[in-house]
Amino acid sequence: MNLPSGQVFRPGAPEYDDERLGLNRAVESCPEYVVGATGEQDVVAAVRMAVAEGRAVGVMATGHSPTVPADGAVLINTGRMNGVEVNPQARTAWLEAGTRWRQVVERAGAHGLAPLNGSSPNVGAVGYTTGGGAGLLGRRFGFAADHVRRLRMVTADGRLREVGPGSDPDLFWAVRGGKDNFGVVVGMEVELFPVARLYGGGLYFPAEATGDVLHAYTEWTRSLPEHMASSVLLAQNPDLPGVPEPLRGRFVTHVRIAFSGAEGGEELVRPLREIGPTLMDTVRDMPYTGVGTIHHEPTDAPYVAYDRNVFLRDVDKDAVDTLLAHAGPDAQPPFITELRHFGGAYARPPEVLNCVGGRDATFCLFTGATFTGATPALESRDRFLADLRPWSTGGTNINFAGVEDTAPDIVRTAYRPADYTRLTELKAVYDPGNVFRINFNIPPKGTTE
């Protein structure tokens, strides 16, 4: 084994649990080894070791959203590989495999620049980007995967490859959207954008306003400029000290706002403020480095969550009524629901094509349910999603999928049919043994799905 012994953790070792467990404890892996990689050569050695022993390879950076158990596998923890290099002249950043978005936001922000990060600053930048990446600048600039310049990765043959439009172009197409199905990305260069400030925050409405808010919000989105990103979260807040007092123990309809234009944000938001009184209004001018306060998602404590999502072509009055019937306050839903506005630049293909799906969607609806051993919460959630089929594109977002959605027949819904076929063909070229299967797996063509 060509790895320092201090970087390889086996069952029974004191550090083993810390290395193998992510934030979402819906999946708890028991790998044969966890490799705490500190550099790309560690990843090379770990992949070669796994192949030599006939083991699968899994990757965990931040553990924000593990998918399938890595039992008996080699799990590579890339969290120590967290270097960031910003080139303000070229407007690019080089991100190592375990980098979190907060690091990139802070370092790019010092130069008046912004990455295409997600709503949570705690999410791993590389995994998010290889899954497509839909964030608060996406309607203006597109998916994060659309703006990857190049990347370095270790493939199943143990090779460290430099991958870009002129080098392994098929692999470059597949990895940007295909996540970790084709190897371990150890670093990538991404574009940055001249966005220094936002008009953003949250409008928190009481339960009784939910219907008015949803109907007004969906109409409001029909004429927005691409500089405006938004979503609505419906959630029952716990009665806990960490929740702001006006929201504590209440069902809240939370409209999230991120306007990246030079001016006019306040006027655009005015129709929403006119819906009625809010419990809290945090929408204001802010530096882009404060972007994580908009969704204000808890990111530091372990949890158990079962996530699912669906892309929607449109959300008309009937769709809103369906949403209210299942996820509104009167339904007392055992899950949270978020409706994210897509369209804009998301709908346009990038200059260098990739396999990211969902470009035909106007909204993405996400649900997150907890589970304690009984099934009603999951059954209730699935009835809700089934009733939304008349408005569905049939597609899903791979980054918003959960631990129940790892079967190939569900994974394929994240891609256009022709693209999924091509992905299986490329998998047969770059990973014929399906070494990289501890994920939302795309099996090699010719294998049993």
Disulfide bonds with the S-S distance in Angstrom:
none
